[in-house]
Amino acid sequence: MAHLPSRRRLALAVPVVLSLTASLGFLPTGASAAPVTTSATQTADAGTLAYVVNVKANHSTIRKVTQAITEAGGSVVATYDKIGVLVVHSANPDFGPQIRAVRGVQSAGATRTAPLSAAGTTDEGAAQVLTKAEAAKIEKASDAAGQSEPLEADQWDLRAIGADKAATINPGSKKVTVAVIDTGVDDTHPDLAPNFSASQSANCVGGVADTTPGAWRPYNPTEDYHGTHVAGEIAAARNGIGVAGVAPGVKVAGIKVSDPKDGLFYPENVVCAFVFAADHGVEVTNNSYYVDPWLYNCMDDPDQKAIVDAVNRAQLYAQKKGTINVASAGNSNHDLDSDSLVDASSPDDSTPVERTVDPHECFDVPTQLPGVVTVSATGVKGTKSYYSSYGLGVVDVAAPGGDKYQIPDTPSANGRILSTLPNNAYGFLQGTSMASPHVAGVAALLKSTHPRADAAELQELLKLQADSTACPAGPYDGNGDGVVDATCVGGKHVNGFFGHGVVNALRAVK
């Protein structure tokens, strides 16, 4: 994709997590949070903005606030009554301040800075499509090595975490589903079709789930390949075709959240995705993106605060239902435990304005939300990828995400990650976007091995099974230009580069 902004994430220290949970989120009841929808055009008139309005989750309050929304010139698109989130469209320029003054409204704000009319995914650079000549070379090497999949010789990432050996013990259970919340998944791909779960897939663009057959597929397969690549990393079948996933025996679903016009991942789409996944029995979600239009959402801004609130309610609802949410750490190579960071890319739906933010007060969504597993990226040499963000107390675990400067001994000698692309193709990508699905795959293996484990227990298991990885012995120079690029802080068992360590699929199934 040509429109991929840099992506980063700072986890909360324990006291901040508690305050965030207390002030913004709550664990709703076990009932379905599926939305009540009203008629609304997805393509609004010029000047119309989308909003999230967050209220106490009871019918009386929702009814009164809904009436106030109408009186303020708003139109309710969807009501997620069990978590108290309403998705609203309004052309009233004063709608935000007016609705925030309504009794019962806990937070409310615009989800974009430009009227309704590029993707916030976390891969670093465009996809490199595998050519027939390259494929033939890899297939020859795979055959010589006795590997079951024709392109497996190039999958150094599977071997790095023992996923190839794990598959011979437990490839994962068909009772476990990983939902890829992303740009859509091409379920017709021969490596994905055997494991695809259409009943747990949807298009959540606009904030309302569309389960029409095929609605979850990419709008433009040539550009919107990200979700299909991620899905293959997780659950490409061991079927003698192409590549293998980390958990080739589990189910994979696609929940599309990228806007067809600008490719952005707006908050209402992501709220829909978390709720849909939870209500449809998904055990793991993979989130290789950040919620647009803000790279950081600052709590002293009413619009950004409302975004944090709305998405947090939805992902906490998923956790309460037993879903573990895994997310990528970002590609800015930022020390996310620093006192301040410069954000020069927000808002990405209009004109960005450079600002300095305190990452302890301005949050990456959904990655920084309580209970979400944060993943940094490594290359074939086992060290941090040059682009991956990091930070002590931020990263939970690490996984292969690829690194063009770390060259593997494979037929292609390509340090990126090989996986599925739309239209029966394969290609290489690198990024924390590619690291997160490796962890989602290992989480699915853990769920297969420990079927009664809840989201919190799965997160602890992920940390326990990870291979402790110490900080580099000397200065870290990720791109080899002679300049120190990052400083790793912490000990062997927990540090800023790798968190609790690099995930281990083989240990997960033992």
Secondary structure as UniProt FT lines:
FT   HELIX           14..24
FT   STRAND          36..37
FT   TURN            46..47
FT   STRAND          49..55
FT   HELIX           59..71
FT   TURN            72..73
FT   STRAND          74..80
FT   TURN            81..84
FT   STRAND          85..90
FT   TURN            93..94
FT   HELIX           95..100
FT   TURN            103..104
FT   STRAND          105..110
FT   STRAND          128..129
FT   HELIX           132..145
FT   TURN            150..151
FT   HELIX           152..154
FT   HELIX           156..160
FT   TURN            161..162
FT   HELIX           163..169
FT   TURN            174..175
FT   STRAND          177..182
FT   TURN            187..188
FT   TURN            190..192
FT   HELIX           193..195
FT   HELIX           198..200
FT   STRAND          202..203
FT   TURN            205..206
FT   TURN            213..216
FT   TURN            221..223
FT   HELIX           226..235
FT   TURN            248..249
FT   STRAND          251..256
FT   TURN            260..262
FT   HELIX           267..279
FT   TURN            280..281
FT   STRAND          284..287
FT   STRAND          297..298
FT   TURN            299..300
FT   HELIX           302..320
FT   TURN            321..322
FT   STRAND          324..328
FT   TURN            336..337
FT   STRAND          341..343
FT   TURN            348..349
FT   STRAND          355..357
FT   TURN            359..361
FT   STRAND          362..363
FT   TURN            365..368
FT   TURN            370..371
FT   STRAND          373..378
FT   TURN            380..381
FT   TURN            386..387
FT   TURN            392..394
FT   STRAND          397..400
FT   TURN            404..405
FT   STRAND          417..421
FT   TURN            422..424
FT   STRAND          425..429
FT   HELIX           432..449
FT   TURN            451..452
FT   HELIX           455..465
FT   TURN            478..479
FT   TURN            496..498
FT   HELIX           505..509
//
